[in-house]
Amino acid sequence: MRLQDKVAIITGAASGMGQGEAVRFAKEGAKVVIADLNIDGAKSVAEDINNNGGQAIAVKVNVMETEDILNCVQIATETFGPVDILINNAGVFDKYATSLDTTLDQWNFYLNINLTSVFQFANAVLPGMIERGTGSIVNIASVAGLVAGKGGAAYTATKHGVIGLTKHLSSEYARYGIKINSICPGTIETPLVKDVLANIPKDLVPTRTFGQVEQVADLAVFLASDEAKFMSGTAVPIDGGFTIQ
Ligand SMILES: NC(=O)c1ccc[n+]([C@@H]2O[C@H](COP(=O)([O-])OP(=O)(O)OC[C@H]3O[C@@H](n4cnc5c(N)ncnc54)[C@H](O)[C@@H]3O)[C@@H](O)[C@H]2O)c1
């Protein structure tokens, strides 16, 4: 198993990609903390993992709240031990809202959930990782962090920010044995995009397919594991070739 006994916090793991990552990480031997605002969904994912021979707990976390983030790291540490892996996955989509159609409140909402939470959660686990000289952080960005047109103004800005923050964190903390990378999914079939999926033409994707959560989970396992030891500050697209065009 590739993540045997590693303690992993996965945000937004009650649904979609985070759920897929949680299930996959548990199968690889990780002890998983399902951190989500949707506590019922988080409990159900944890129960499913525990019923299938894995180890998981659910923790109610609003990633916009510093106190929730610190509390989650404390519960993870008390329950399973020091945090080895952080997957910053929680995110919200602005459904392509243009800049002129985005209020300041909406802008701050997307910024807080999609970007500020990555900064806050990373800061909550980095001191322990530095002390132990090991750790892995995987930030779920998007192809909207690489190009325009895959989200609205706020979503595009926040996902570019996630990639920039990933690079910065790597430049500061890779020297302590901490791997920090981001994943840039194209369209993945999850509840987040169910309302807009029908309007996204598949012929814009070279593979002519949308992605599945399991495919992103496989990449997250690789980036979180020792196999990716020499990867630092990357933004890895998993998009059926969308961004090669
Ligand atoms: N689905 C796609 O096509 C796609 C493509 C590129 C990137 N992404 C990114 O992948 C990540 C996961 O997306 P998904 O498609 O699995 O979405 P999803 O809607 O299925 O899951 C998102 C999860 O985040 C949780 N969440 C939302 N706000 C929260 C908050 N304030 N605090 C804690 N949890 C919160 C939700 O409860 C939910 O469980 C997001 O960062 C998204 O931007 C998705």
The ligand as a MOL file (V3000), in Angstrom:
LIG
                    3D

  0  0  0     0  0            999 V3000
M  V30 BEGIN CTAB
M  V30 COUNTS 44 48 0 0 0
M  V30 BEGIN ATOM
M  V30 1 N -15.7560 19.0640 -11.1290 0
M  V30 2 C -14.9660 19.7120 -11.9610 0
M  V30 3 O -15.1390 19.6700 -13.2000 0
M  V30 4 C -13.7810 20.4690 -11.4330 0
M  V30 5 C -12.8050 20.8780 -12.3550 0
M  V30 6 C -11.6860 21.5470 -11.8870 0
M  V30 7 C -11.5070 21.7750 -10.5380 0
M  V30 8 N -12.4780 21.3750 -9.6580 0 CHG=1
M  V30 9 C -12.2160 21.6260 -8.2450 0
M  V30 10 O -12.2190 20.4070 -7.5470 0
M  V30 11 C -12.6170 20.6220 -6.1940 0
M  V30 12 C -13.7270 19.6580 -5.8350 0
M  V30 13 O -14.8080 19.8920 -6.6920 0
M  V30 14 P -15.9840 18.8450 -6.9330 0
M  V30 15 O -16.3150 18.9170 -8.3670 0
M  V30 16 O -15.6520 17.5380 -6.3160 0 CHG=-1
M  V30 17 O -17.1530 19.5990 -6.1230 0
M  V30 18 P -18.3510 19.0860 -5.1800 0
M  V30 19 O -19.3310 20.2040 -5.1770 0
M  V30 20 O -18.8220 17.7290 -5.5840 0
M  V30 21 O -17.6450 18.9830 -3.7640 0
M  V30 22 C -17.1890 20.1200 -3.0870 0
M  V30 23 C -17.2250 19.8450 -1.6070 0
M  V30 24 O -16.7270 21.0070 -0.9330 0
M  V30 25 C -17.5500 21.2180 0.2060 0
M  V30 26 N -17.5160 22.6280 0.6000 0
M  V30 27 C -18.0210 23.6970 -0.0500 0
M  V30 28 N -17.8600 24.7970 0.6690 0
M  V30 29 C -17.2190 24.4420 1.8120 0
M  V30 30 C -16.7610 25.1480 2.9570 0
M  V30 31 N -16.9430 26.4630 3.0880 0
M  V30 32 N -16.1310 24.4470 3.9290 0
M  V30 33 C -15.9620 23.1140 3.8310 0
M  V30 34 N -16.3790 22.3890 2.7680 0
M  V30 35 C -16.9950 23.0530 1.7750 0
M  V30 36 C -18.9550 20.8080 -0.2270 0
M  V30 37 O -19.7910 20.5330 0.8900 0
M  V30 38 C -18.6450 19.5720 -1.0630 0
M  V30 39 O -18.6600 18.3990 -0.2820 0
M  V30 40 C -13.0130 22.1000 -6.1000 0
M  V30 41 O -11.9240 22.8470 -5.5770 0
M  V30 42 C -13.2590 22.4920 -7.5600 0
M  V30 43 O -13.0510 23.8510 -7.7790 0
M  V30 44 C -13.6070 20.7310 -10.0690 0
M  V30 END ATOM
M  V30 BEGIN BOND
M  V30 1 1 1 2
M  V30 2 2 2 3
M  V30 3 1 2 4
M  V30 4 1 4 5
M  V30 5 2 4 44
M  V30 6 2 5 6
M  V30 7 1 6 7
M  V30 8 2 7 8
M  V30 9 1 8 9
M  V30 10 1 8 44
M  V30 11 1 9 10
M  V30 12 1 9 42
M  V30 13 1 10 11
M  V30 14 1 11 12
M  V30 15 1 11 40
M  V30 16 1 12 13
M  V30 17 1 13 14
M  V30 18 2 14 15
M  V30 19 1 14 16
M  V30 20 1 14 17
M  V30 21 1 17 18
M  V30 22 2 18 19
M  V30 23 1 18 20
M  V30 24 1 18 21
M  V30 25 1 21 22
M  V30 26 1 22 23
M  V30 27 1 23 24
M  V30 28 1 23 38
M  V30 29 1 24 25
M  V30 30 1 25 26
M  V30 31 1 25 36
M  V30 32 1 26 27
M  V30 33 1 26 35
M  V30 34 2 27 28
M  V30 35 1 28 29
M  V30 36 1 29 30
M  V30 37 2 29 35
M  V30 38 1 30 31
M  V30 39 2 30 32
M  V30 40 1 32 33
M  V30 41 2 33 34
M  V30 42 1 34 35
M  V30 43 1 36 37
M  V30 44 1 36 38
M  V30 45 1 38 39
M  V30 46 1 40 41
M  V30 47 1 40 42
M  V30 48 1 42 43
M  V30 END BOND
M  V30 END CTAB
M  END
